Amino acid sequence: MEQRTCLECGETVKGRIDKKFCSDYCRNSYNNKVNKDSKNLIRNINNRLRKNYKILSELNHSGKTKVTRTKLYDRGFDFQLFTSIYTTKARKTYFYVYDEGYLALENDFFLLIKRDS
């Protein structure tokens, strides 16, 4: 019988013939290393989306508010990150970060809205 070694730590693996790791800890460590780059990308994007959401929800207490572009920029809002787009029949385009949205108005103003759940 062939002796198998753990892909993570090199210890002898006991058990089923298709088992690759000696423990759950080694399996998790190995998979975390393999998926590190893609997980970091997703984590970073989610953190930036979370920041955008927090900024919109803090500025929009009433459910419908007008703010300036400067106010959003000063708080660190990233206009490149949003979760969805909604275009009305009147061709107005709303950008949403989950249920918090914004619409570009004239003179660098934005209308902040909260989508009904």
C-alpha positions in Angstrom: 0.0 0.0 0.0 1.3 3.4 -1.0 2.0 5.9 1.8 0.3 9.3 1.2 1.5 12.6 2.6 -0.5 15.7 3.5 -0.3 18.3 0.7 0.0 21.0 3.4 2.4 19.8 6.1 3.8 16.5 4.7 2.6 14.3 7.6 1.4 10.8 6.8 -2.3 10.7 5.8 -4.4 8.0 7.3 -7.9 7.0 6.2 -9.7 6.9 2.9 -7.6 6.3 -0.2 -8.6 9.7 -1.8 -7.8 11.7 1.4 -5.2 14.4 0.7 -4.8 16.1 4.1 -4.1 14.9 7.6 -6.6 17.3 9.2 -9.3 19.9 8.5 -6.8 22.6 9.6 -4.3 21.5 6.9 -7.1 21.3 4.3 -8.3 24.8 5.1 -4.7 26.3 5.2 -3.9 24.7 1.8 -7.1 26.0 0.2 -6.7 29.5 1.7 -3.2 29.7 0.2 -4.4 28.5 -3.2 -7.4 30.9 -3.3 -5.6 33.9 -1.7 -5.4 36.2 -4.7 -9.1 35.8 -5.8 -10.3 36.1 -2.2 -8.3 39.3 -1.6 -9.8 40.9 -4.8 -13.3 40.0 -3.7 -12.6 41.2 -0.1 -11.2 44.5 -1.3 -14.2 45.2 -3.6 -16.7 44.2 -0.9 -15.0 46.6 1.6 -15.1 49.4 -1.0 -18.8 48.7 -1.7 -19.5 48.6 2.1 -17.8 52.0 2.4 -19.9 53.5 -0.4 -23.1 52.1 1.2 -22.2 53.6 4.5 -21.5 57.0 3.0 -24.9 57.0 1.1 -26.9 55.8 4.1 -25.3 58.3 6.5 -26.0 61.3 4.1 -29.5 60.1 3.3 -31.5 60.2 6.6 -34.9 61.0 5.1 -34.9 58.5 2.2 -34.5 61.4 -0.4 -31.7 64.0 -0.1 -29.6 66.3 -2.3 -25.9 66.5 -1.8 -22.9 67.8 -3.7 -20.3 65.8 -5.5 -17.7 67.4 -3.2 -19.5 66.1 -0.1 -19.4 62.5 -1.5 -15.7 62.8 -2.6 -14.6 64.3 0.7 -16.0 61.2 2.5 -14.2 58.9 0.1 -17.1 57.8 -2.2 -16.0 55.8 -5.2 -18.2 56.5 -8.2 -16.8 53.5 -10.1 -18.3 51.0 -7.7 -22.0 50.2 -7.5 -24.1 47.1 -7.5 -26.8 47.9 -10.1 -28.2 50.5 -12.5 -31.8 51.5 -13.1 -32.8 53.6 -16.1 -36.3 55.2 -16.0 -38.6 55.7 -19.0 -37.5 59.4 -18.9 -33.9 58.1 -19.5 -32.7 59.1 -16.0 -30.0 56.7 -14.8 -29.9 55.7 -11.1 -26.9 53.9 -9.7 -27.4 51.7 -6.7 -25.2 50.3 -3.9 -27.6 47.6 -2.7 -30.7 49.6 -1.8 -29.1 53.1 -1.5 -29.1 54.9 -4.9 -28.0 58.2 -6.4 -28.9 60.2 -9.5 -26.6 62.8 -11.0 -28.3 66.2 -11.2 -27.2 69.5 -12.7 -24.4 71.6 -11.2 -22.6 68.7 -9.5 -25.5 67.8 -7.3 -26.7 64.3 -6.6 -30.1 63.0 -5.5 -29.7 60.3 -2.9 -32.6 57.8 -2.6 -33.4 54.7 -0.8 -35.2 51.9 -2.7 -38.3 50.5 -1.1 -37.8 47.0 0.2 
